[in-house]
């Protein structure tokens, strides 16, 4: 008697931490934006159209507080920002109002909700582009890309964007000092790469190809930046789940420990960093 094959088991999605409240506010204030060459590359790679009547629809999945969705809105007819955290969407909506962006729609949801978009969005293949910033590590890429394929117009596609290496994972003296101080505070190594690790990105590329996307490749935008001590601390706060963020009463002491661990900023602008923005793209 031949044994039946074991049933296929879908691995659970990574547990999403709570990025509500103050964390969302820190995210809105301190997370890096995207320089114009990144938007230029998206427009070129997917031939994006901003015509009010017939232009493209873009989806920013895991949009956070809108750092990518808002500038992308100028390159398409409509951008849909989707995130599982209501406070993130509240910050994004407020930023859109301040910037006068009127063609953005904000939806509460996760990558698991993408198939349901087929019943909400116009057209059989409505999406010109889906962008996913530093949130892909909270998702199930294989299932997500398979769900996006039938929603994507010919010539459109997916861009998985790594917006620089996390501040605690860079190859600089100040980053190594920050990493050591955070490891001591949390009592465990701080190793999260937020989807920027080369091996992880190779896995995302393979998943795009397996889902049917073609021309999978990488476009890189690089530039020099600097972080003031306040910006460095704010960036750390934006990456710490609300449950692990030091309380307001504890925060001055936490900040003081981090500042004491860091070397003096080598320039008047702060701590220099080389920012490498990687766009991993595949087209339908």
Beta strands, then each sheet from edge to edge (+ up, - down):
strand 1: 57-61
strand 2: 78-83
strand 3: 104-108
strand 4: 127-132
strand 5: 152-163
strand 6: 214-227
strand 7: 271-283
sheet 1: 3+ 2+ 1+ 4+ 5+ 7- 6+
end
